Amino acid sequence: MDAGDIRFLFDFDRWATTRILDALTRDGGVDEATWSASNAIDERGLGGILVHHLGASQRWRHGLAEDGELPSPERGPLPTPVGLRSAWTDEWPEWDALIASLDDAWLARTAEGATFWQMLAHVVNHGTQHRSEAAALLTAVGRSPGDLDMIDFAEARGKAG
């Protein structure tokens, strides 16, 4: 895995997350009861799942940057769907900067038995899990985000240029 592969994975991650955020906020947004419910999947509901997805992404970024920060948006009040989109809008440039700084030697580093590229792939895969949970909940209330498959992203990207 090289830096270009990692950029592809994170571009996919952003594309798929944006599709979830669009489903949350289109046509007046998801209703408050659906957004703030709990215990839909384990102890979390739609909002809790998606805030956890953001928090995990933030914690991994800070951990890989080794800056000592440990954000936990899950511990704060549940943001609105628009607030969650805003938080992702703030987060993505931070990931862009980290990914732009990567080289193959950094990706090959290891910690606790895993390479850094494997850790980055995990971040994307973790997001896939939580997006699929959110997509199921959104679809159940008539707000499907549509297909979130990586191949759909790759094909659309290939057609675009």
C-alpha positions as CSV (number, residue, x, y, z in Angstrom):
1,M,0.0,0.0,0.0
2,D,1.4,3.4,-0.9
3,A,0.4,7.0,-0.3
4,G,-1.7,7.1,-3.4
5,D,-3.7,4.1,-2.2
6,I,-4.3,5.8,1.1
7,R,-5.5,8.9,-0.6
8,F,-8.0,6.8,-2.6
9,L,-9.3,5.2,0.5
10,F,-9.8,8.5,2.3
11,D,-11.4,10.1,-0.8
12,F,-13.9,7.1,-0.8
13,D,-14.4,7.6,3.0
14,R,-15.3,11.3,2.4
15,W,-17.6,10.5,-0.5
16,A,-19.5,7.9,1.4
17,T,-19.8,10.0,4.5
18,T,-21.0,12.9,2.5
19,R,-23.8,10.7,1.1
20,I,-24.9,9.9,4.6
21,L,-24.8,13.5,5.6
22,D,-26.8,14.5,2.5
23,A,-29.4,11.9,3.5
24,L,-29.6,13.3,7.0
25,T,-30.0,16.9,5.9
26,R,-32.0,16.9,2.6
27,D,-35.6,18.1,2.5
28,G,-35.6,19.7,5.9
29,G,-33.5,17.0,7.6
30,V,-34.2,13.9,9.6
31,D,-36.7,14.2,12.4
32,E,-35.5,14.8,15.9
33,A,-36.9,11.5,17.2
34,T,-35.0,9.5,14.6
35,W,-31.8,11.5,15.1
36,S,-31.7,11.4,18.9
37,A,-33.0,7.9,19.5
38,S,-30.8,5.4,21.4
39,N,-30.5,1.6,21.5
40,A,-31.2,1.2,17.8
41,I,-27.9,-0.7,17.3
42,D,-26.4,-1.7,20.6
43,E,-26.7,1.4,22.8
44,R,-26.4,3.9,20.0
45,G,-29.0,5.4,17.7
46,L,-28.4,7.3,14.4
47,G,-27.0,10.4,15.9
48,G,-24.8,8.5,18.4
49,I,-23.5,6.2,15.7
50,L,-22.5,9.1,13.5
51,V,-20.9,11.2,16.2
52,H,-18.9,8.1,17.2
53,H,-17.7,7.7,13.6
54,L,-16.5,11.3,13.7
55,G,-14.9,10.9,17.2
56,A,-13.1,7.7,16.2
57,S,-11.7,9.4,13.1
58,Q,-10.6,12.4,15.1
59,R,-8.9,10.2,17.7
60,W,-7.1,8.1,15.1
61,R,-5.8,11.3,13.3
62,H,-4.5,12.8,16.5
63,G,-3.0,9.4,17.5
64,L,-1.2,9.0,14.2
65,A,0.0,12.7,14.4
66,E,1.2,11.9,17.9
67,D,0.0,15.3,19.2
68,G,-1.5,14.0,22.5
69,E,-5.0,15.3,21.8
70,L,-7.9,12.9,22.5
71,P,-11.2,14.4,21.3
72,S,-14.4,12.7,22.5
73,P,-17.4,14.4,20.8
74,E,-19.5,11.4,22.0
75,R,-19.2,12.7,25.5
76,G,-20.8,16.1,24.7
77,P,-24.3,17.0,23.8
78,L,-25.6,15.4,20.6
79,P,-25.0,18.0,17.8
80,T,-27.7,18.6,15.2
81,P,-27.2,16.8,11.8
82,V,-26.1,20.2,10.4
83,G,-23.7,20.6,13.3
84,L,-22.3,17.1,12.5
85,R,-21.8,18.1,8.9
86,S,-20.0,21.2,10.0
87,A,-17.7,19.1,12.3
88,W,-16.8,16.9,9.3
89,T,-16.2,19.9,7.2
90,D,-13.7,21.0,9.8
91,E,-12.2,17.5,10.1
92,W,-11.5,16.7,6.5
93,P,-8.9,19.4,5.9
94,E,-7.0,18.1,8.9
95,W,-7.0,14.6,7.3
96,D,-6.0,16.1,4.0
97,A,-2.9,17.7,5.6
98,L,-1.9,14.5,7.4
99,I,-2.3,12.4,4.2
100,A,-0.4,14.9,2.1
101,S,2.5,14.5,4.5
102,L,2.7,10.7,4.2
103,D,5.4,8.8,2.5
104,D,6.0,5.1,2.0
105,A,8.5,4.9,4.9
106,W,5.9,6.4,7.3
107,L,3.3,4.0,6.0
108,A,5.6,1.1,6.7
109,R,6.2,2.1,10.3
110,T,4.7,-0.3,12.9
111,A,3.2,0.0,16.3
112,E,1.7,-2.7,18.4
113,G,2.1,-5.2,15.5
114,A,0.3,-3.2,12.8
115,T,1.7,-1.0,10.1
116,F,0.6,2.6,9.9
117,W,-1.0,1.9,6.5
118,Q,-3.1,-0.9,8.2
119,M,-4.2,1.6,10.8
120,L,-5.3,4.0,8.2
121,A,-7.1,1.3,6.3
122,H,-8.8,0.5,9.6
123,V,-10.0,4.1,10.0
124,V,-11.8,3.8,6.6
125,N,-13.1,0.3,7.3
126,H,-14.4,1.5,10.7
127,G,-16.3,4.3,9.0
128,T,-17.8,1.8,6.6
129,Q,-19.2,-0.2,9.5
130,H,-20.9,2.9,11.0
131,R,-22.1,4.3,7.7
132,S,-23.8,1.0,7.0
133,E,-25.5,1.1,10.3
134,A,-26.6,4.6,9.7
135,A,-27.7,3.8,6.1
136,A,-29.9,1.0,7.4
137,L,-31.5,3.4,10.0
138,L,-31.9,6.1,7.4
139,T,-33.4,3.7,4.8
140,A,-35.9,2.5,7.4
141,V,-37.3,6.1,7.7
142,G,-37.3,6.6,3.9
143,R,-34.0,8.6,3.7
144,S,-31.7,6.1,2.0
145,P,-28.3,7.5,1.1
146,G,-28.2,5.2,-2.0
147,D,-25.3,2.9,-2.8
148,L,-22.2,3.4,-0.6
149,D,-20.0,0.7,-2.3
150,M,-16.4,1.5,-3.0
151,I,-16.8,0.3,-6.5
152,D,-19.5,2.9,-7.2
153,F,-17.1,5.6,-6.0
154,A,-14.3,4.2,-8.1
155,E,-16.4,4.0,-11.2
156,A,-17.8,7.5,-10.8
157,R,-14.3,8.8,-10.2
158,G,-13.1,7.0,-13.3
159,K,-15.8,8.5,-15.5
160,A,-15.2,12.0,-14.1
161,G,-11.7,12.1,-15.3
